[in-house]
Amino acid sequence: MTEESSSRVPVITIDGPGGSGKGTISALLAQKLGWNLLDSGALYRLVALSAQNHNVALDDEDSLRVMAEHLDVQFVTAQSDGLQVVLEGEVVSKSMRTEECGVAASKVAAQPAVRTALLKRQQAFAEEPGLVADGRDMGTVVFPQAPLKVFLTASAEVRAERRRRQLQEKGIDVSIQRLLADIRERDERDTNRAVAPLKPAEDAVLLDGTKLTIEEVLERVLSEVAKRGLI
């Protein structure tokens, strides 16, 4: 698809810090609308995993750029297991979602050359009938012309508790203090990085989900979608 044709595809961006619920909301919204979904954070996690597999330091910007440009990844829909992510021939759907990988991805994402290398790859996800893009700079950098931009946040304490529950469901026990420290460190790094820092677009709809359920957040986003005539 050409850049001109992709610009006519409606895009909804949902940005925000880790643990704010934007991934869940984006997936539910894409399903509700029947649109495509871009989990941009997954691409940075995959670059981080690739770096780990090839013993590349997370601050080796040039090597990370080459990895991002030639990332060997496939998104495969399996009838029994849903969407499977295959990196260099290996299924990494679970390993890419660990807390350690998330921290590594945040460090990778701070490298300007990596962000540039992944930009067109992300924009290519904009295909008919529309795209819901989940990330940290979707509305400010990747899709600045999107008709609806949402910036979803929640308190660090609430985000840490949500993450702890997710890990407990997987049989992983992590202290709330460690998770809270990781979240605050990641927020600091994402907000203050030199390129594409985490911040709301000037025309973004700001949503604080601290005291809202997922259903309530989705309802508010759908209301904004309807206001813009996207459904």
C-alpha positions as CSV (number, residue, x, y, z in Angstrom):
1,M,0.0,0.0,0.0
2,T,1.4,3.4,-0.9
3,E,1.9,6.2,1.7
4,E,-0.9,8.3,0.0
5,S,-3.4,5.5,0.1
6,S,-2.5,4.5,3.6
7,S,-3.1,8.1,4.8
8,R,-6.8,7.7,3.8
9,V,-7.2,4.7,6.1
10,P,-8.9,5.8,9.4
11,V,-6.6,5.4,12.4
12,I,-7.3,5.5,16.1
13,T,-4.2,5.9,18.3
14,I,-4.1,4.9,21.9
15,D,-1.0,6.0,23.7
16,G,0.0,5.9,27.4
17,P,2.4,4.5,29.9
18,G,2.9,0.7,30.5
19,G,0.2,-0.9,32.5
20,S,-2.4,1.8,31.8
21,G,-4.7,-0.8,30.0
22,K,-4.1,0.6,26.5
23,G,-3.2,-2.8,25.1
24,T,-6.4,-4.4,26.4
25,I,-8.5,-1.4,25.3
26,S,-6.9,-1.4,21.8
27,A,-7.5,-5.1,21.3
28,L,-11.2,-4.8,22.4
29,L,-11.7,-1.7,20.3
30,A,-10.2,-3.3,17.2
31,Q,-12.4,-6.4,17.7
32,K,-15.5,-4.2,18.2
33,L,-14.8,-2.2,15.0
34,G,-13.5,-5.1,12.9
35,W,-10.3,-3.1,12.3
36,N,-6.6,-4.1,12.2
37,L,-4.5,-3.8,15.4
38,L,-0.9,-2.6,15.8
39,D,0.8,-3.4,19.1
40,S,3.9,-1.2,18.5
41,G,5.4,-2.2,21.9
42,A,5.6,-5.8,20.6
43,L,8.1,-4.7,17.9
44,Y,10.4,-3.1,20.4
45,R,10.2,-6.2,22.6
46,L,11.1,-8.3,19.6
47,V,14.1,-6.2,18.9
48,A,15.1,-6.6,22.5
49,L,14.7,-10.3,22.3
50,S,16.7,-10.5,19.1
51,A,19.5,-8.5,20.8
52,Q,19.5,-10.9,23.6
53,N,19.6,-13.9,21.2
54,H,22.6,-12.4,19.4
55,N,24.4,-11.0,22.5
56,V,24.0,-7.4,21.4
57,A,24.1,-4.7,24.1
58,L,21.0,-2.7,24.6
59,D,22.9,0.6,24.0
60,D,24.6,-0.6,20.8
61,E,22.5,1.7,18.7
62,D,23.9,0.8,15.3
63,S,23.6,-3.0,15.7
64,L,20.0,-2.5,17.1
65,R,19.1,-0.4,14.1
66,V,20.3,-3.2,11.7
67,M,18.2,-5.7,13.7
68,A,15.1,-3.5,13.6
69,E,15.5,-3.1,9.8
70,H,15.8,-6.8,9.2
71,L,13.6,-8.2,12.0
72,D,12.6,-11.7,11.1
73,V,9.2,-11.9,12.6
74,Q,5.9,-13.5,11.7
75,F,2.5,-13.1,13.3
76,V,0.7,-16.4,12.9
77,T,-2.9,-17.1,13.8
78,A,-3.2,-20.6,15.3
79,Q,-6.6,-22.2,15.8
80,S,-5.8,-23.6,19.3
81,D,-3.5,-20.9,20.7
82,G,-4.7,-17.7,19.0
83,L,-2.0,-15.3,17.7
84,Q,1.5,-16.7,17.8
85,V,4.6,-14.5,17.4
86,V,7.5,-16.2,15.7
87,L,10.9,-14.6,15.9
88,E,13.7,-16.1,13.8
89,G,11.7,-19.4,13.6
90,E,11.0,-19.6,17.4
91,V,7.6,-19.0,19.0
92,V,8.2,-16.1,21.5
93,S,4.6,-15.2,22.4
94,K,5.2,-15.8,26.1
95,S,8.9,-14.8,26.5
96,M,8.3,-11.4,24.9
97,R,5.7,-10.6,27.6
98,T,7.9,-11.0,30.6
99,E,8.7,-8.1,32.9
100,E,12.4,-8.3,32.0
101,C,11.7,-8.1,28.3
102,G,9.5,-5.0,28.9
103,V,12.3,-3.3,30.7
104,A,14.8,-4.2,27.9
105,A,12.3,-3.0,25.3
106,S,12.1,0.4,27.0
107,K,15.9,0.7,26.8
108,V,15.8,-0.3,23.1
109,A,13.0,2.2,22.4
110,A,15.2,5.0,23.7
111,Q,17.6,4.6,20.7
112,P,16.6,7.1,18.0
113,A,17.9,4.9,15.1
114,V,15.7,2.0,16.2
115,R,12.6,4.2,16.3
116,T,13.4,5.5,12.8
117,A,14.0,2.0,11.5
118,L,10.6,0.8,12.8
119,L,8.6,3.9,11.7
120,K,7.6,2.8,8.2
121,R,7.1,-0.8,9.4
122,Q,4.5,0.5,11.8
123,Q,2.8,2.9,9.3
124,A,2.4,-0.1,7.0
125,F,-0.2,-1.6,9.4
126,A,-2.7,1.1,8.3
127,E,-4.8,-0.9,6.0
128,E,-8.6,-1.0,5.2
129,P,-11.0,-0.9,6.9
130,G,-9.0,0.9,9.6
131,L,-6.3,0.6,12.3
132,V,-6.2,0.8,16.1
133,A,-2.6,1.6,17.0
134,D,-1.4,1.0,20.6
135,G,1.9,2.5,21.8
136,R,3.6,5.5,23.3
137,D,4.1,7.8,20.2
138,M,1.4,6.6,17.9
139,G,-0.5,10.0,18.0
140,T,2.6,12.2,18.2
141,V,4.9,10.6,15.6
142,V,3.7,7.6,13.8
143,F,0.1,8.7,12.9
144,P,0.0,12.4,13.6
145,Q,-3.0,12.8,11.2
146,A,-5.2,10.2,13.0
147,P,-8.8,11.5,13.4
148,L,-8.9,10.2,17.0
149,K,-6.0,10.1,19.5
150,V,-6.5,8.8,23.0
151,F,-3.9,9.2,25.8
152,L,-4.8,6.7,28.5
153,T,-3.1,6.7,31.9
154,A,-3.5,5.5,35.5
155,S,-1.6,6.0,38.7
156,A,1.7,4.0,39.1
157,E,0.3,2.2,42.1
158,V,-2.8,1.0,40.2
159,R,-0.7,-0.1,37.2
160,A,1.7,-2.0,39.5
161,E,-1.2,-3.8,41.2
162,R,-2.7,-4.7,37.8
163,R,0.6,-6.1,36.7
164,R,1.1,-8.1,39.9
165,R,-2.3,-9.7,39.4
166,Q,-1.5,-10.6,35.8
167,L,1.8,-12.3,36.9
168,Q,0.1,-14.1,39.7
169,E,-2.4,-15.6,37.3
170,K,0.6,-17.0,35.5
171,G,2.0,-18.5,38.7
172,I,4.7,-15.8,39.0
173,D,5.2,-14.1,42.3
174,V,6.7,-10.6,42.2
175,S,6.8,-8.0,45.0
176,I,4.6,-5.0,44.5
177,Q,7.5,-2.8,45.5
178,R,9.7,-4.1,42.7
179,L,7.0,-3.7,40.1
180,L,6.3,-0.1,41.3
181,A,10.0,0.7,41.1
182,D,10.2,-0.8,37.6
183,I,7.1,1.2,36.4
184,R,8.4,4.5,37.7
185,E,11.8,3.9,36.2
186,R,10.3,3.0,32.8
187,D,8.0,6.1,33.0
188,E,11.0,8.3,33.7
189,R,13.0,6.8,30.8
190,D,10.0,6.9,28.3
191,T,9.0,10.5,29.2
192,N,12.5,11.9,29.1
193,R,14.1,10.2,26.1
194,A,15.5,12.5,23.4
195,V,13.3,11.2,20.5
196,A,9.5,10.7,20.6
197,P,9.1,11.0,24.3
198,L,5.9,9.7,26.0
199,K,3.4,12.6,26.0
200,P,-0.1,13.2,24.8
201,A,-0.6,14.7,21.3
202,E,-1.9,18.3,21.5
203,D,-5.3,17.1,20.2
204,A,-5.5,13.9,22.2
205,V,-8.4,12.9,24.4
206,L,-7.0,12.4,27.9
207,L,-8.4,9.5,29.9
208,D,-7.4,8.6,33.4
209,G,-8.4,5.0,34.0
210,T,-7.3,4.9,37.7
211,K,-10.8,4.5,39.0
212,L,-12.5,3.1,35.8
213,T,-13.1,-0.5,34.8
214,I,-11.9,-1.7,31.4
215,E,-15.6,-1.7,30.3
216,E,-16.0,2.0,31.3
217,V,-12.8,3.1,29.5
218,L,-13.9,1.2,26.4
219,E,-17.4,2.9,26.5
220,R,-15.8,6.3,26.7
221,V,-13.5,5.6,23.8
222,L,-16.4,4.3,21.7
223,S,-18.2,7.5,22.5
224,E,-15.3,9.5,21.0
225,V,-15.2,7.2,18.0
226,A,-19.0,7.9,17.4
227,K,-18.5,11.6,17.8
228,R,-16.0,11.5,14.9
229,G,-18.3,9.5,12.7
230,L,-15.8,6.5,12.6
231,I,-18.6,4.0,13.3
